[in-house]
Amino acid sequence: MLVEFELIQSAQRGDAAAFNRIVSAYRRRILGTISRLIGRPEDVEDVAQEVFIRLYYSLEQLRTPEVFEPWLYRLTVNASYDYLRKSRRRQESRMSDLSEQQVMMADAAAGSRAQIEDHERRRVRDTVADLLASVSEEDRILLTLKEVEGLSLKELEQIYHVNENALKVRLFRARQRVLKNMKGVTGNTAQSAQTDEVK
Amino acid sequence: MSDRFMSPYESQESQNQTDRERQLDELFRAYALACPDPEPSVNFMPKLWAGIEAREASRNVFGRMAKALVTAALAASAILALLVSMSSNSDQPYSGTFVQALTANHVSQLEPFHVDRISEMENQ
């Protein structure tokens, strides 16, 4: 926990300063999670704002402060789902724009160490983004929370409200689907990386 | 027999699967490092409070509308109840049978065909 239980209880009683401190403690982590869930840097802050607004209005419903973090993750996942549903079509077109922009930036790069690292990070991001784009939103969010955010099965249980076995099955199936698509996607990415290098 | 003999092809396929699993784990780890948590903008908190206040204002508007609707519905119910009770007072239902009601309304018309008089006529 990044904050004390007393602070959460103060915020539940309507203390705005306590609420501000909770937001300050968690906002960076929530922004990071959202950026990896939705894959659209320009909209991350808007989704995070929505998460904290929902937190503000539902904080009084939280009976046990011990489950605050899984509950905040749940709000984050729900807000990300809502965002992805609303902007599914818009997202596809903008992701391709973003990719083009990144390619242009990479083309402009002239081989310094930092630029090579940037290029490598971009390649990894593109590969994983392509892999996760090939599965459903549910699989993508679940895998991101488990494999990238590093949440435990126990924490996922509290977020999804399902038992451990059901989660294991869902995770296994989601991983299998990604693995199935992996060969093609990594092959394509390696090819595009080589093309970038030639340019 | 659970541990049957694996053909070289199956063994190769199994090895490939393990390699892909390991590659995926490495990819996820690299992805986590390649996507650091972004810094919030300086306007994050002011924008958040502006959002909360805007939501509060719209909630108040909806609340007021809901209250007005409830009041209007209650008033309409009261008026309807009053109208129904007034109309029921003016049309008192008749407690007798249909024939009795008919007789009461048309006594003068039935008078010439009174049974007693017809029997008197027959006797004559």
Interface residues (C-beta under 8 A of the other chain):
Chain A: N20 V23 S24 R27 R28 R29 L31 G32 S35 R36 P41 V44 E45 A48 Q49 E50 F52 I53 Y56 Y57 E120 R121 R122 V124 R125 T127 V128 L131 L143 E147 V148 E149 G150 R175 V178 L179 M182 K183 T186
Chain B: Q17 R20 E21 Q23 L24 D25 L27 F28 A30 Y31 A32 L33 A34 C35 P36 D37 P38 E39 P40 S41 F44 M45 K47 L48 G51 I52 R55
